Amino acid sequence: MEKSILKEHYKNNFKNTKKRDGFFFAPGRVNLIGEHTDYNNGFVLPMAIDRRIYAYLQVRDDKQINIYSIDLDRYYTTTTEKLKFNEENSWSNYIVGVVSELQKEGYHPSGFNMTFSGDIPQGAGLSSSAALEVVTVYGLAELNNFEISPVKKALIAQSAENNFVGVECGIMDQYISCLGEKDKALLIDCDSYDYNKVPIQNKKYQFLIIDSKVQRGLVDSEYNLRRQQCNNVVKYFKENFAEDIESLRDININELFRHEDKINETDYKRATHVLTENRRVLEFADSVEDGNYEKAGQLMYASHLSLKNEYEVSCEELDFLIETALELKGVLGARMTGAGFGGCTVNLIKKDYKSKIINSIKTEYKKEYKKEPDFYTSRPAQGASSY
């Protein structure tokens, strides 16, 4: 986004404080493989995309916080001493929550004015909320001269969503928004928070993101239910075998298989997805690094089938997009991405076939559901930065 647009809206809503200011962005993300593994301390492999939240911030010499959302044409104000959850302006909680978490960590930002906008589609599972948290922590850290590492910024942003917004998300979204690099995905170990950069260097291939335009209405309640079902399996092993078991990551997959008849059937299916998905993530990373994109595509589809059948978080429209895509020449793999029940699919395609793939899927989806999906292509993009 042009700086002039952010600055113009700023001038229309706020007075120049003549204090330190700056322009910042943070990207959304698409998870290539590793779904519902992050909160089970497993492995994920996301990449930042070239769609972002853009913000202009200027510090104040008082405790006032003034925020203007260009896209919503909404204004919110509070102070650094009155950081309360706001139901009417729910978008503001992602920003105010960051301030709250900074204070808990011993950082005390001054008041500030902020205008922001973005081109990350809402409700598509591409992490616009995490990008808003990250751009806030990045801007406030720089303008207040806080020395905070990128990893710590990601953890502060995650804590804002967990503790202030009230969504028990894992670390993935904030991590990749902070740490993303051009032409590299990140293999993240959500147990240790270690990560490895996975080069995506073959220019013949790219990732096509397809937005089903299905809003994820069930995601909050079902997301929490899936977490509980996973925890039920952890509890079983913890009580019967080892007190130090804290997550599904601590359970050997062969041990899970041996105890199938002792575990609730649905809980067993959830755990099976998580533990087999962890394997697929590691194999996918190896395949891409070896240049074996055919194998990577097969792993993506295997991931989708597991999400559909074992974790049960897909939906009719996502399945239709997957199966339609896999019948087309130039598509190596496809899977739903995000929490599920709507949102997007991610497809590994040969770049030369992009137009034909998009036209075919658009035609078939419109014929079946009387609406057109949206399409985005992206290679791995840069993480949060000033600009």
N, C-alpha and C positions, 0 to 999 in steps of 0.2 A: 504494500500500500504506500502510496506517495505520502511523504512527510507533510506536504502542504495540506492534505485532506484532514489529517489528525490535528494539525495546528489550527486550521480554520475552525473546526468544531470546538477546539479548546478556547479560542478567542471569543466564540459566541456564547460560551457558558461560564468562563472563569476569567478572573483578572490575572495578569502576569504578576507573579510574586517576586520576580527578579532574583529568584533563587536557582539553585542547580536543577537542571532538567535533562531529559534524554528521550530518545526513541528506541523502542525495544520490540522484539518479536519472539514468539515461541511457537513451534510447529505442532500440528496434530500428529497422529501416528496411525499406522496400520500394523496389526500383528500378523506376521507371515505364517507363524505356526506356534502352538503352545497356548491353548485356550483353557481358562479356568484352572491353570496350574499355578499362577502367581500367588494366590492366597493359600495355596497348599505347599508353599516353599519349594516349588519346582522350577522348571526352566521355561523361558519364553524367548522368542526371537522377533522383536518388532523392528520397524524402521520408521524414522521420521519422514513425513511427507511434505511436499512443497505447498501446503496450505497452512495458514498460520493465524494466530491472534497478534495484532499489532497494537502497540500502546504508546502514548506520549504521557510522561509523568513529570511533574514539577513539584519540588518539595516546598513546604510552607514553614514559617517560623512559629507556628502554633500547633495545636493538636487536632485541627479540623481535617477530616477526610471527605473530599468531594469527588464523585465518580460519575462519568457520563458514558453510557453505552450508545454509540452511534447507530448500531444496527437495530436496537430496540427503541431508540429515541426515549430513553429513560434515564432519570437522574437520581442519584442516591447520595445522602450525606449522613455522616456520623462523626465520632471523634475517636482518637486512639484510646480513650478511657471508657468508651461505651460500645464495646464490640459484642453485639448481640445478633443472634440468628434472625433473619428477616424473611418471613414467609411471602410477603407481597412482592418483594424484589429478590427472588431467589437467586438470580444471577450474581447479586452483590456479595453473597456469602462466600463465593470462591475467592474473592479479593480480601474481604474483611477477615476471613479465616486465616489467610496467610499472615496478616498483621498479628492476629492473636497467637499464632504458633511462633512467629519471630520473637514476640515478647516472652513466651515461655522459655525460649532458648537463650534468653538474656540479651537479645537485640531489641532496641527500642527506637523504631523509625519515627521520624518527625511526621507531622501531618503532611498531606499531599493532595494535589489535584491530579486527576487521571481521565483521559479520554481513550477509548479503545474500540476496535472493530476487528472483524475477521472474515475469512473466506472458508473456514472449516464448516461443512454442512452440519446443522444441528440435528441431533437425534439419530445420527447415522452410525454411531459407534466409533468415531474417529478421534475421540478425546478432545473435544473443544474445551471441556471444563478443566482438564489437566493443563492444557496450553494456557488458559487464563490464569490459573494458579502459578504456573511457572513464569509467565511474563511478569507477574506481579512481584514474585520473590526476586527475580533477576533484576528488575528495575529498582526496587527498594534497596536491595543490597548495594548496587552500584552507586546510587544517589546518596546513600547514607554512609558510604565508605566502610561497609561491613565486609570483612574478609571471610567469605563462606565458599567452600568448595562446591563444584557442580553436584557431587553426590549428596552433600548436605542440603543443598537447595532442593533437590528432588525429594528428600525425606521430609523437609519442612512442608513442601507443597502437598505431599501425600498425607501428612498429619492434618493439614487444613481440611482435606476432604473427609478423613476418618473422624476427626474430633469435632470439627465445627459444622461441616455440611451434614455429616452423619451417614456417609456412604463408606462401607468397609472395603474399599478397593485395595488391591495390592500395589506394589511399587512400580509396575511396568510403565504405566502411562506417563507419569512424571519423570521417570528415569530416562526414557527415550527422548522426551521433549527437551530435557536438559543436556543430554549427552550425545544426541544423534550427530552423525557425521555424514558428509556427502559421500555417496557410493559405498556406504557401510551400514549393515544392519548390526544390531547388538544381541549377542547371546548373553542373557542375564540369568544368573543364578539367584533366585529370589530367597534362598536360605542365607547365603553368605553376603549377598549384594555384590559379589564379584561379577565382572563382565568381560567378554572378549568381543573384539570387533570382527565382523564377518564380511569380507569384501564381496560386493555384488558388482563385478567388473565386466562381465560379458555383455557387450552392447547389443547383442542380437536379441536379448530377452528383456522384458520389463514386466512390471506388475500392474494389472488393470483392476481397479477398485470399482465395484458396481453397487450403487445404492438402491436397494429394493423399494425404497420409499415406504416401507412398512415401519411405522413407529413402534418402538419397543415397549408396549404398554405393560407387559407382565414382568419386566426385567427386575424391578426392585424386589418384589416379594419372592419371585422364583430364584433370584440370585442368592438371597439370604437362605432360602430353603436348601439350595445346593451346598452352600457352605456348611449348614448344619448336618446334612447327610454325610459329607466328607468327615466332619468331626465325629460323627457316630462311629465310623470305622476306626478312627484314631483312638477313640475312647475304648473300644473293644480290645485293641492290641495293647494299649497302655495298661489296662486293668488285668489282662491275662498273661502278658509276656514281659514287658519292660516299662518301668516307670518313666524312663527318659525319652520315650516316644512322644514327640510334640506335634508332628504333622504327618501327612501321607508320605512326605519325602523320606521319612525314617523307616518306612515299611518296605521290605523286599517284595517285589511283585510275585515271586514264586510262593512266598508265605501267604500273600493275599489269596492266590489261587487255591492253596491247600485248605484254606478256611472258608471257602465259599458257602458250604452248608451251615456254617455257624453265624453267618452275617445276614442281616436283612437283605432281601434280593435287590431292592432299589439302591440301598446304600452300597452294596457290592458293585453294582454297575457304575455308580459314580466314581468309586475309587479305581475301578478298572480303567476307566477313561483317563483319569489323571496320571496313573503310573505308566500306561502305554503311551500317552501323549508326551511324557518326559523323554521316553526313548526316541520318539519321532523327532522331537526338537533337536536332539543331539545328532541324529542321523541326517537331518536336513542341513544342519550347519556343515557337517562333513561333506555332504554331497555338493553343496554350492561351492565350497572351497576347492573341491576337486574338479569343478566344472561339469558335474553330472546333473544337469538341470532336469533331465528326464526322471531320474530317481527323486529329485526334490519335488517334482510335480506329483508323483505317485504318493509321496508322503503327505502332501497337502490334502489329497482326496481321502486318504486313509484317516486323516485327522477329522475331516468333515463327517465321514461315516460314523466315527466314534462319538462325535458331538451330537449327531442325529439320533443314534441308536442307544448309546450308553449314558450319555449325559442329558439327552433329550432337551436341547435348548435351540434346536433349529425350528423352522416353520415351513409351511408349504411353499411360500414364495422363494425363500432362500434355496430350498431343495430344487425347485424348478430352474433357478438361475444356474446352479451347479451342474445339473444334468444336461441342460441345454448347452452350456459352455463346453463341456467335455466331449460333446459330439462334433465340435467344430475343429477344423484343421488349424493348427497353430496354437492350440490350447494344451499346455502340458499338465496343468493341475489347477484345482479350484477348491475353495473351502469357505465356509462362513467365517467371519472374523468379528470379534467383539463378544459381548455378553450373550447375545442371541435373541431369539424371538422377533427378529427383524433386523434392520440395519443393513450391513454390507456383506458382500463376498469379496474375496481377493483371489485373483487369477494370475497364474504364471503363463505368459504368452510369448510367442515369437513376435518381435516388434513389427516385422513386415506384414503380418496378418491383422494388425490392430483394427483398421477400418472395417474390414469384412466381419471380424468378430463382433464389433460394436453394433454394426447394422443388423446382423443376424439376430443377436440377442434382443436388441430393441424391438424388432419386428415380432419375434415370438412372445416376448413378455407382454407387449401391448395387446396382442391377439388374445392372450390367456387372461390377463388381469385388467385390461382397459386403462392402463396407465404406463408411462414411460419411466424406466429407471434412469438414474444419472450415472455418468461414467467419468472416472478420474484416472489418469495414468501418472505414475510417479516413479522415479528412482529414489534411493535413499537420500534424504536431504539433511541440511545443516540443522543442528539443535539451536537452542535459545541464544540470542545475541543482541547486542545493541546494533543500530544501523544508522 
